[in-house]
Amino acid sequence: MEVIFAMSIFHIVYGILGLFGKRNVDEKFKGYEWTKSYMKEMGIGDILIGIPWLILYFAFKQYDPGYWTIFLLIILLALPSLIYIICTERKYNKLLKKD
């Protein structure tokens, strides 16, 4: 369970850094006028994955439901963030092709 806590804290901190424009991005996305908004939106995606995992950690800190249950909950809680990140990537890849 401590791994979930560490992963959630990492994603939350990395997401906050993304909101402030201090995120590491691919070279192909650098140098455009929309690069800052790309960093912010990807930061939101990291926060969307970190907060549910942090809640999951605190919900099951004392009670261990089993590995399969935790695994399924991690995947289930990550789906909204993954969908958001995929949509964001598609949006900025279209902008990249357009420029």
Contact map, one row per residue, 1 for C-alpha under 8 A:
111110000000000000000000000000000000000000000000000000001000100000000000000000000000000000000000000
111111000000000000000000000000000000000000000000000000001000000000000000000000000000000000000000000
111111100000000000000000000000000000000000000000000000000000000000000000000000000000000000000000000
111111110000000000000000000000000000000000000000000011001000000000000000000000000000000000000000000
111111111000000000000000000000000000000000000000000011001000000000000000000000000000000000000000000
011111111100000000000000000000000000000000000000000000000000000000000000000000000000000000000000000
001111111110000000000000000000000000000000000000010010000000000000000000000000000000000000000000000
000111111111000000000000000000000000000000000000111011000000000000000000000000000000000000000000000
000011111111100000000000000000000000000000000000010001000000000000000000000000000000000000000000000
000001111111110000000000000000000000000000000000010000000000000000000000000000000000000000000000000
000000111111111000000000000000000000000000000110110000000000000000000000000000000000000000000000000
000000011111111100000000000000000000000000000110111000000000000000000000000000000000000000000000000
000000001111111110000000000000000000000000000010000000000000000000000000000000000000000000000000000
000000000111111111000010000000000000000000100110000000000000000000000000000000000000000000000000000
000000000011111111100000000000000000000001111110000000000000000000000000000000000000000000000000000
000000000001111111110000000000000000000000110010000000000000000000000000000000000000000000000000000
000000000000111111111110000000000000000000100000000000000000000000000000000000000000000000000000000
000000000000011111111110000000000000001111110000000000000000000000000000000000000000000000000000000
000000000000001111111100000000000000001110110000000000000000000000000000000000000000000000000000000
000000000000000111111110000000000000000100000000000000000000000000000000000000000000000000000000000
000000000000000011111110000000000001001100000000000000000000000000000000000000000000000000000000000
000000000000000011111111000000000000001000000000000000000000000000000000000000000000000000000000000
000000000000010011011111100000000000001000100000000000000000000000000000000000000000000000000000000
000000000000000000000111110000000000000000000000000000000000000000000000000000000000000000000000000
000000000000000000000011111011000000001000000000000000000000000000000000000000000000000000000000000
000000000000000000000001111111000000000000000000000000000000000000000000000000000000000000000000000
000000000000000000000000111111000000000000000000000000000000000000000000000000000000000000000000000
000000000000000000000000011111000000000000000000000000000000000000000000000000000000000000000000000
000000000000000000000000111111110010000000000000000000000000000000000000000000000000000000000001000
000000000000000000000000111111110010000000000000000000000000000000000000000000000000000000000000000
000000000000000000000000000011111010000000000000000000000000000000000000000000000000000000000000000
000000000000000000000000000011111110000000000000000000000000000000000000000000000000000000000000000
000000000000000000000000000000111111000000000000000000000000000000000000000000000000000000000000000
000000000000000000000000000000011111110000000000000000000000000000000000000000000000000000000000000
000000000000000000000000000011111111111000000000000000000000000000000000000000000000000000000000000
000000000000000000001000000000001111111100000000000000000000000000000000000000000000000000000000000
000000000000000000000000000000000111111110000000000000000000000000000000000000000000000000000000000
000000000000000000000000000000000111111111000000000000000000000000000000000000000000000100010000000
000000000000000001101110100000000011111111100000000000000000000000000000000000000000000000000000000
000000000000000001111000000000000001111111110000000000000000000000000000000000000000000000000000000
000000000000000001100000000000000000111111111000000000000000000000000000000000000000000100000000000
000000000000001001000000000000000000011111111100000000000000000000000000000000000000100100000000000
000000000000011111100010000000000000001111111110000000000000000000000000000000000000000000000000000
000000000000001101100000000000000000000111111111000000000000000000000000000000000000000000000000000
000000000000001000000000000000000000000011111111100000000000000000000000000000001101100000000000000
000000000011011000000000000000000000000001111111110000000000000000000000000000001000000000000000000
000000000011111100000000000000000000000000111111111000000000000000000000000000000000000000000000000
000000000000000000000000000000000000000000011111111100000000000000000000000000011000000000000000000
000000010011000000000000000000000000000000001111111110000000000000000000000011011100000000000000000
000000111111000000000000000000000000000000000111111111000000000000000000000000000000000000000000000
000000010001000000000000000000000000000000000011111111100000000000000000000000000000000000000000000
000000000000000000000000000000000000000000000001111111110000000000000000000011000000000000000000000
000110110000000000000000000000000000000000000000111111111000000000000000010010000000000000000000000
000110011000000000000000000000000000000000000000011111111100000000000000000000000000000000000000000
000000000000000000000000000000000000000000000000001111111110000000000000000000000000000000000000000
000000000000000000000000000000000000000000000000000111111111000000000000000000000000000000000000000
110110000000000000000000000000000000000000000000000011111111100000000000000000000000000000000000000
000000000000000000000000000000000000000000000000000001111111100000000000000000000000000000000000000
000000000000000000000000000000000000000000000000000000111111110000000000000000000000000000000000000
000000000000000000000000000000000000000000000000000000011111111110000000000000000000000000000000000
100000000000000000000000000000000000000000000000000000001111111100000000000000000000000000000000000
000000000000000000000000000000000000000000000000000000000011111100000000000000000000000000000000000
000000000000000000000000000000000000000000000000000000000001111110000000000000000000000000000000000
000000000000000000000000000000000000000000000000000000000001111111000000000000000000000000000000000
000000000000000000000000000000000000000000000000000000000001001111101100000000000000000000000000000
000000000000000000000000000000000000000000000000000000000000000111111100000000000000000000000000000
000000000000000000000000000000000000000000000000000000000000000011111110000000000000000000000000000
000000000000000000000000000000000000000000000000000000000000000001111111000000000000000000000000000
000000000000000000000000000000000000000000000000000000000000000011111111100000000000000000000000000
000000000000000000000000000000000000000000000000000000000000000011111111110000000000000000000000000
000000000000000000000000000000000000000000000000000000000000000000111111111000000000000000000000000
000000000000000000000000000000000000000000000000000000000000000000011111111100000000000000000000000
000000000000000000000000000000000000000000000000000000000000000000001111111110000000000000000000000
000000000000000000000000000000000000000000000000000010000000000000000111111111000000000000000000000
000000000000000000000000000000000000000000000000000000000000000000000011111111100000000000000000000
000000000000000000000000000000000000000000000000000000000000000000000001111111100000000000000000000
000000000000000000000000000000000000000000000000100110000000000000000000111111111000000000000000000
000000000000000000000000000000000000000000000000100100000000000000000000011111111100000000000000000
000000000000000000000000000000000000000000000000000000000000000000000000001111111110000000000000000
000000000000000000000000000000000000000000000001100000000000000000000000000011111111000000000000000
000000000000000000000000000000000000000000001101100000000000000000000000000011111111100000000000000
000000000000000000000000000000000000000000001000100000000000000000000000000001111111110000000000000
000000000000000000000000000000000000000000000000000000000000000000000000000000111111111000000000000
000000000000000000000000000000000000000000001000000000000000000000000000000000011111111100000000000
000000000000000000000000000000000000000001001000000000000000000000000000000000001111111110000000000
000000000000000000000000000000000000000000000000000000000000000000000000000000000111111111000000000
000000000000000000000000000000000000000000000000000000000000000000000000000000000011111111100000000
000000000000000000000000000000000000010011000000000000000000000000000000000000000001111111110000000
000000000000000000000000000000000000000000000000000000000000000000000000000000000000111111111000000
000000000000000000000000000000000000000000000000000000000000000000000000000000000000011111111100000
000000000000000000000000000000000000000000000000000000000000000000000000000000000000001111111110000
000000000000000000000000000000000000010000000000000000000000000000000000000000000000000111111111000
000000000000000000000000000000000000000000000000000000000000000000000000000000000000000011111111100
000000000000000000000000000000000000000000000000000000000000000000000000000000000000000001111111110
000000000000000000000000000000000000000000000000000000000000000000000000000000000000000000111111111
000000000000000000000000000010000000000000000000000000000000000000000000000000000000000000011111111
000000000000000000000000000000000000000000000000000000000000000000000000000000000000000000001111111
000000000000000000000000000000000000000000000000000000000000000000000000000000000000000000000111111
000000000000000000000000000000000000000000000000000000000000000000000000000000000000000000000011111
